[in-house]
Amino acid sequence: MSRRPTFTQMAAFSLTLGLVSPLGCAPQSEPGFGEPTLDPGRDDVDRGAATERSCEPYAGDRRDPAVDGRPLTGPARCCTDPGFEDAAAVGRACGLTRYLGESEESSCVHRYLDDKGKLHALRIIPLIGLDLARARSLHERSVAAPSSPAALPSSKRWTSTLDLRRWTFVVGSDEVVRRVSWSTQACSDEQMIPVFEAMADTGGPARALPRFELAQGRTPSGDPDPDSLLSQVLDSSQGARPDPSSTTPYPLPRRAETLLEAVLARAGRGDLEGFSTLLTTDARWGLPDRRQVGGRPIAGPLSDDPSGRATLEAVAAAAARLPAAAPICPELEPRRHGALTRGELPMWCYWRSEDGLDVLAVALRGRSGPGWADARVEYIGLFPTAPEAALDVRGEPPLPPWYPRSVDPDTP
């Protein structure tokens, strides 16, 4: 049976990821706002990544940590997808006095100094596999504020506001949605309009960020640790004989744990065909975060690995690292279970390491019709390798609640 988490457990899960608490606090402010000028005088930067365009890599020390929580070291990496062609012109449009360069981190980060020596950043990230409507829907789980009046209504652009923070979604010439995050302390809404226009003219090559370096995260050779989650699943009666052709339904929330067990068992056995049958057609994977930070398609032409095997192997590796335990699935009150069954809400479940840093999270999406109900995996969140510190995600909206307060109009 899955366990119902206490408030302390749910808060710990959020803090494990270095994110805001599930109480809905505002997102953390951009690091460096209001702080002294940095010394960007280092010249140990890698300009080799800029093969088809001019790139000025950031040479300062204030970079985001890596996915595993460790500080980034070595030269800054030029962005594969910078978001626009002339980053220095953006600084001039916003009245920022100096462009410090770009760095590919959890997003493409362009850093600037203003006339008071304060550091500011624009963070741009391509949302691979999401159209504007889906990107907006996912964002609005966190921020339901109206769009900025300075951002004119457009089928190609939408801006969300929360206090001084802005997130603008722009469809580029390659039809890829890119999100830019900034603060009005750095640039006003009106000053940013030329930035959006420049982004609308941007096209490829776009890739999901942050990069997942999976070489050390693949399934280990030999049998997994007997006390691991993967061993528990493979040894269970449900996981021992997975049948890829099985049409056994998984109605939510009742059979959520059975579906999760089947996913892990098929990943552990390298059964790509069976694993794929348990996914939605547009399933994504990324970091273990309800905002789907770093999300990207699991398979298909927009995926880094069209077969989906990279995700399968990463899931097996994560399950082999984690201790044996039942999944934690935050519960929705029984009178609203129908919303899970019908697929109006995702159902989240997760496992975590004893130190609370490593997490494997799965979002399930129900589907139903007259006389039947089933579910598939919509999102898988994990770390490519075991993290050494809590994940620190910059420029993201607040962490959304597990479930909204109401779904059905007749539900209080």
N, C-alpha and C positions, 0 to 999 in steps of 0.2 A: 504494500500500500504506500502511496505517496504520503508525505508528511505535510501537515499544515504548519507553515512557519509562524513563529511568534513575531511580534513587532521588532524585537531585538535582532532576530535572525534576518528579517527583511532589511532592516537598516544596515546590518553588517554586510549583506550582499551588495548594497549600493556603495558602501564605503570601501568594500573590497576593490571596486573598480575605480576608486579615486574620484567618484562623481558626487553630485549633490544627493542629499538624503531623499527618501521617497515622500517627504512631506511637501515637496514642490517648491523648494527654495529657488531663488533666482540663480542663473548660471554665474560661475565665477568670472570676475572681471579679467580683461586681457592683462597678462603679466607685463609689467613694465610701465603701465599707465601711471603717470605721476612720479616716476622714479628717475634718478639721475641719468645723465647721458652715459651710454656704454662706450667703451673703446673698441671700435670695429677695425682696429689697425692690423689685425692678423692678415697674412696673405697666403696662409696654407689652405687654399680652397681648390676644389676640383672643378675646373672649367671644361673638362673633357666631355661631360655629359651634354653640353650644349653643342650638338653636332650640326643642327640645321637653323639655329637662331642665335642671337646674341644673348648671353646670360651673364649676369653679375651675381655670383653666389654670395650669400650672406657670410660675413667673416667674424661676426660677434660670437659671444659665448652663450647668449640667452636663447637656446633652442629648446623645443619640446623634448621630453624624454622619449625613448623608444617604446615600442609596444610592450616590451617585457619590463618596463619601468626603469631601465638603466639610462643614465645620461648619454646623449649622443656624443660621440667622439670622432675625431678626424674631420676632414673637409666636408663642408656642406655639399649636398647633392642638388644639382640643378633640377628644376621641376620638369617632368616629362610633359605635363600640361600646365603651363603657367597661368592660364586663365585669360590673358590678353598679351598683346605684343609689346606694349610700351609701358612698363610699370613705372618708370620715372615720370612719365607724363601724368599718371594718376596722382602721384605725389604733388606735382605742380598744380593740378586742378583742385586739390584739397588744401593747398596752402602749406604743405609740409616741405620743410627746407632741404631735407637730404634723404635720398634713397640709399638704404643700406644693403639691398640685395634680396635675393630669394633663396628659399631652402625648402626642399621636399621633405616634409615631416609627416605628421598625421594628416596634414593637408598641404597645399602649396602655400607657403607663408611669405608674404612680401612685407619687409620691415622698413620703417621710416622714422626720422626724427622731425619734431616740429621746432618752431623758433625758440622754444623754451628748453630744448634738449630732452624732451620726453619721447620715449619710444612708443610707437604705434605699429599695429600689424593688420594687414588684410589677409584673410584666410580663404582660399578658394579650393573647392573640392569637386571633382566630377562625380556625379551620381549615376554610375553605370547601371543601365537596365531599368531606370525609372523614368517615366514621362513626367511632365510637370504636374499633372493631377495627382499621381501617386506620391511624388515627392512632397507636395503640399499636404496631402492627407496624413502622411507619416509625421511631418513636422507639427501639424496641428494637434497631434496627441500631446505634445509638450507645450506649445504656445498657441493659445486660441485668440490672441490679440488681433485686432483688425490690421489690414495692411497699411503701409505708410501712405498718406495722401500725396506725397511727393512722387511716389512710384505710380505712373499712369497705368490704368487698367490695360492689360495686354495679354494675349494668348501666349506670349513668349516670355513673360516676366511677372514675378510676384514677390512682394516684400513683406516680411513679418517683423513686428516691432515688440520689444519688451524693455521698458525703461530706455537706457541709452544704447542698448544692443540692437543690431539690425541683422537680418538674414535675408538676402535677396537671391531668388532662384531665376536663372536666365537660361533660355534655350539657345545653344550655339548654332552656328551654321551647319554643324554636323549632326544636329538634333540631339546632342548630349546636353542634359541639364547640369549646369554648374551652380553651386551655391557659394556666395561670398558672404563672409561674416566680418562685421566691423562694428566700431563704436562711433557714435556721433561726436565723441571727444576728438576723434581723428578727422572726421569728414562729415559734412552735413548731408542730408538726403538729396538736396538739390545738386551739390557738388559731385555726388556719386553717379548721377544719371549718365554722364559720359563714360563712366566705367562700365555700366551695364550695356551701353551701346557698343563699346569695344568688345565686350564679352560675347555679344550676339553675333559678332563677326568672327569669333574664334572657332576653329574646327580642328580636332584631333592633332596628334594621337593622344587619346585620353585613356587612362587606366585608373583603376580603383586605388584609393589611398585609405590608410597607410599600406605600403607594400607588405605582403606576408612572406617573410623569408622562411620557407618550409623545409629547407634541407635537413635541419636538425629535429624537425617535428614529425617525421614520417613514422609509420608503425615500426616499433623495434623488432629486431629479429628474435626468434625464439618465442617461448611462451611468456605471456605477461605475468607480472607479479600476482601470485595467488590471492593476495588481499586487495587487488585492484578492482575498480568498477567493471572493467572489461572482463576480467576473469569471472566475476559474479554473474554477469549476463551470459557469457558463453557456457557456464556450468548450469544455468537454470533450465528448468524444463521448457520454458517458453523459448529461450534462446538456443537450445541445443539442436533443434531441427527446423530452422527457418525455411519456408517454402516460398520462393519468389512468385510463384503463380497463385498463391493463396488469395482468395477474395474475402477473407475474414474482415468484417467491418470494424472500425474503431470509433464508435460514437463518443463524443466528448460530453461531459468530463469523465464518464464512467470508465472508459478504456484507454485513458491517456497513458497510463504507465505501461500498458501492454504494447502500445504503439512505440513508445520510447525504447522499450526493451528490444523490439524488433529492429529498430534503426541501429542501435549499438551493436546488436548481434551480427547484422549483415555488414556493417562497417568493419567489425573485428575479423570477419572471415574474408574480407576483400570481395564481397559479392556486390559488384557495382550494379548489376541489373536489378537485383532485389532491393538494394538501397534506393535506387532511383525511383522504383515504383511507390515508395513511401513519401515522395516529395511532391509538392504542388508544381505545376508546370513553370511557375516563375519563382521558384524557391531561391533564397539568397543566403549567403553566409558572410560573417564578419566578426567583429568583436562581441563579447558577451554583454550586450547592452540593449535595453529596450528601445533605444532610439535607432538601433541598427547602425551604429557607428562603424565605418569601414565596410558597409554592406556592398556586396557584389553578387552577380548571378553565380549559382553553383555550377551550372552547365549551359551549353548552348553557344551560339556565335559570339555573344558579348562577354563570355567568361574567359579568364586567362587560361583555363583548362576546359575546353568544350565538353570533354567526356564526364567531368564531375569527379574524377578519381582523386584529385588533390584534396577535395573536401572530405571524401570518404576516408582517406588516409589520415587527415588531420583529426577527424572525429575519433578514429581508432586510437591514435596516439594520445589524445586528451583523455579518453576513457582508461587507457593503460596507466596514465599518471595519477588519476584520481582514486581515492580510497573507495572501497565497496560501500554503497549506501543507497537507500531509496531516494528517488528524486524529490525535491521540494517544489510543490506546486501551490502557489498562493491561491486560496479558495475564493470563489464568488458565492454570494448567498444563494441558497437552493432555488429561490423563486426566479433567479435570473440565469439558471443553467441553460435555458433554451437559447439564449444568445450565443453561448459557446457551441451548442449543438448545431445551430444554423450557420455558424461562421461569421456572425456579426462582430465578434471579438476574438482576438487570438488568445490562446491559453498558454501561459509561460510556465516552464518547469526548468529546474537547474540542479546541478551538482557542484560542489566546491571542495577544495582541498582543506586539510586540517588547519593550515595557516590562513585560510580565507582569501588567498591571492589568486589561485588558479580556479577558473570557473568554466563549466560547459553548460550553456543555456540553449533551450530549444523552444521555439514558438510553434504551436500547433493551430491549424485552422480547420474548423469543422465544415461540413457540407451535408445537406440533407434534402430530401424530397418526400413525396407521399409514401409513408411506410418504410423509409430507410434513412440511415444516418451513418456518416463515416468521417474520417479526418485524415489530413496529411500534414507533413512538416512544411512550414512556411519560411522559417528562418532558423539558422544554426549559428550560435555565437560561441567563440572559443579563442584561446590564445595559441598561436603557432607553436610556441614552446612555453614551458613553465615560467611565469613571470617572477621577477625578483623583488618587485615593489608594486604598490598599487598603481593601476593605470591612471594616467593624468591626461584627460582629454580637454583640449582648449577650444574655445569658440563654439561649443555646442549649446543647444537650448537646454532648459531644465529637464531633469529626468521625469518622464511621465508617470502617472500612477499605474499600478498593476491593471486596474480596470477603471473606466470612467464611472462617475457616480450613478449615471442612469443610461440605459440603452433604449428600452421600450418607452414610448410616450406615456403608457399607463403605469410605469414603474416609478415610484418616488425616489 
